[in-house]
Amino acid sequence: MQWEVVIGLETHAQLRTNSKIFSGASTAFGAAPNVQACAVDIALPGVLPVLNRAAVACAIRFGLAVGGAIAPRSIFARKNYFYPDLPKGYQISQYEIPVVSGGSLAIAVGQNDGRYEKTVQLTRAHLEEDAGKSLHEDFHGKSGIDLNRAGTPLLEIVTEPDMRSAAEAVAYAKALHALVQWIGICDGNMQEGSFRCDANVSVRPKGSDKLGTRREIKNLNSFRFMQQAIDYEVKWQIERIGDGGAIEQATVLFDPDSGETRAMRSKEDAQDYRYFPDPDLLPLEISPAWIAEVKSAMPELPAAMKDRFERDYQLSAYDAGALTATLATARYFEDCAAAAGAADVKTAKLCANWVMGELSARLNAAELDIAAAPLSAARLAGMIRRIADGTISGKIAKEVFDALWAGEAQDADAVIEARGLRQISDTGALEAIIDEVLAANPKSVEEFRAGKEKAFNALVGQLMKATRGRANPQQVNELLKQRLTGE
Amino acid sequence: MIKASLRELSAALAQKKISSVELSTLFLERIERLNPTLNAFISVDRDKTLAQAGQADAAIAAGGAGALAGIPLAYKDIFCTEGWATTCGSKMLANFVSPYDAHVVQLLKAAGLVTLGKTNMDEFAMGSSNETSFFGPVRNPWDTAKVPGGSSGGSAAAVAARLAPAATGTDTGGSIRQPAALCGLTGLKPTYGVVSRYGMIAFASSLDQGGPMAKSAEDCALLLSAMAGFDPRDSTSLARPVEDYARDLDQPLAGLKIGLPREFFAEGMADDVRAAVDAALAEYRKAGAVTVEVGLPNSGLSVPAYYVIAPAEASSNLSRFDGVRYGHRAPEYSDLFDMYCKSRAQGFGAEVKRRILIGTYVLSHGYYDAYYLQAQKIRRLIADDFAQAFEHCDVIMGPTSPGVAFDVGAKSDDPVAMYLSDIYTIAVNLAGLPGMSIPCGFGAGGLPVGLQLIGNYFDEARMLNVAHRYQQATDWHLRMPEDI
């Protein structure tokens, strides 16, 4: 039988606010246990929550970025359950009316010829508080509780069951990961748990429009694990059904060491969370003016920027997509293009190539973020200007790039001068060198005249060698041809 | 001095006729003598109180101290007070010393009031007789065989027996007004949102409101002026300008329209209560007020609606008492689940458990719509009833409680009978309105009867004026029980 995989994702993005969603305690990561937990976070008797408007602004940003509907009035509810790292015995979340409903995210899946685009519909995004952490090591059989994370603002982003493969799920997660960082609402740090995904996975016979029973894989904190976990889960579900078994709704955990998923709790143990509106908090009201204020401070969104790059710089969809993968890359490219003189589309294309090519490769090798690149967009632009005006060739530029990367000089011109890399474009000078090369290589000259085209290339090579690559390649070609055929 | 009003105490302190240390000592000695019988206080700390009184004296001597500086005040043990045990009448918090002050405590301390001690109360404010306290029942100073009412029974008994000049209370369904009535005091529950709930241990968040309990409307007005005010730490606190609630105390009552809800005067009220309330209304008519009949057709639904909403919120509010971070933890347990079960089973008393169970039930999947949502709709209807009634009157009056103080133990095995003792007060909390109880006579056994005043939203000053003028014409509020 042919199976179809159906996946929906729930993502918890930690919002980049200075203080917690319902208290004034700091949200900074990595502090000693419990030093960032105030009276409200540890739920002392009598304390009350007060909503942090900065967290709401993040939710509005997200709603605008995905084209969702921002609720003029949404409600915070209490989700009641007992756990030692949940100090109040309930989590404040949004249940019936979330702050954002609907919206969508465009994703690109696969590489080269297999590449396709798709739109994933979002169900909702709602605000809630994070719990603390239970620490099970180093306490001699007991558990320690760290409440620093308790009350950290989260945006839970839920998709429709729109994805049909692990690859699509990963592509969505990556696109969402890029977007939340792009709009500045989440630092995207997956190791620190700032961005974590749960995947609801089910399978059904191809052509069926009825959803299969799903199992939810919890806490996927890397794209690689997401791919592995979903692949394993799909295989497991298909095999189980193939063996005549049925899938039971369950929550499962992925074990990266074994590469397997295993059930944590079944539907029978599903808790009744007794949701009800939190009487300590007023309904969250968002005015059109607030939305307008947030909108005015929004950066240009990646999709719009990609379209603009294609239009203004005449870049291919692929190039524009690569350059808008992150806001930092896009900004670097635009700064570089502006400084290099992007009115000329050839110069813009040169900038794109250098950013996506050499710069990107070097950053990867050095494991550096583009924001930490040793050479600024302005310096790279200075070098590209010299390529564009013929001062150096593309090949020589690599040497200039290396020098700039190593911090040898302040700008490309200084490198070119210090190392004597200026391209030789003077006809008289080039002709003199051609004379020397022809005199030194009579055999190649003869071969060329005998009709061997290859010999021409050998002579060009010799010329370049003699000038240490500085000869203007186009002029060399023309002058050499004239000399060899014109005599 | 023990009979003096707050204004008289203030004057005596300002004129150095008495120091705050002397005044505090006077009350501490009364507590020492009478509290073993009344059990009105859970915590008394002579050193702390006298140290604070000494500071108040220094502030008065230096000049510029507030009008209430140096006056001792008792706090219901539901208000978090820094450095003091704050037990909420429960074994669960018997060992909890608050590291912070409630907003109300901060304000009253800043006004110079001296903390006299923490008063007994029904456990987590759940009760109408002060018999559910882990620290034992409180006795009514008018007759120690009787209950003082609840849940602010310790505050009521303390002020009635003149162990404190005044006290704070909280009112979720009548917990200020009913004990005030049963102990012959004046007590005021403000409009929801006027007094910050920050640091007031939550019972039912959408209903809880702190307020003053004192000997007179004037004292209540002075205290409320010091307790009320916007607090950014309470999202339900209202951003309103600070008010002087004593400003209208002496306004004449001529033309005042008093609404009498026919539902309050139907059956259910004891004869002695009815007689005292009728006499009070006659006194008001004498002062130039007119009475009009009004309807609160949905008020009969207030008790059932309340016993859905309040337990629902309480079941969630009390989840934080899990033995993990503070409060009672069972000495022995086998695993996490066992620790929760044993700690909570040992830490909470029967009435608290009953309400947690009711609340958990009504919020459960499949029952939420049938109970919680229905109750919220009733709540809206009750608020609408009041809105309509206030189109025809300025203030609503009726009994505070259907009867006078009952015997200790009389209703403790019958929760429904106990719940019905708040039948006249609960609707006020559901609507979020301000309400008062003032003494209006004595009934069977020489026990006090309370007259309830219900005002429109933010009409506290008007209500206090209506109460004060009555107290100028009568002396019920000045009567005090003989020392036991």
Interface residues (C-beta under 8 A of the other chain):
Chain A: A39 I42 A43 L44 P45 G46 V47 L48 P49 V50 L51 R78 N80 F82 P84 P87 K88 G89 Y90 S143 I145 D272 R274 Y275 F276 P279 D280 L281 L282
Chain B: F79 C80 T86 C88 L93 F96 S98 P99 Y100 A102 R197 Y198 G199 M200 I201 A202 A204 S205 S206 P232 R233 D234 S235 T236 A312 E313 S315 S316 L318 S319 R320 F321 D322 V324 R325 Y326 L336 Y340 T360 L363 S364 H365 Y368 Y372
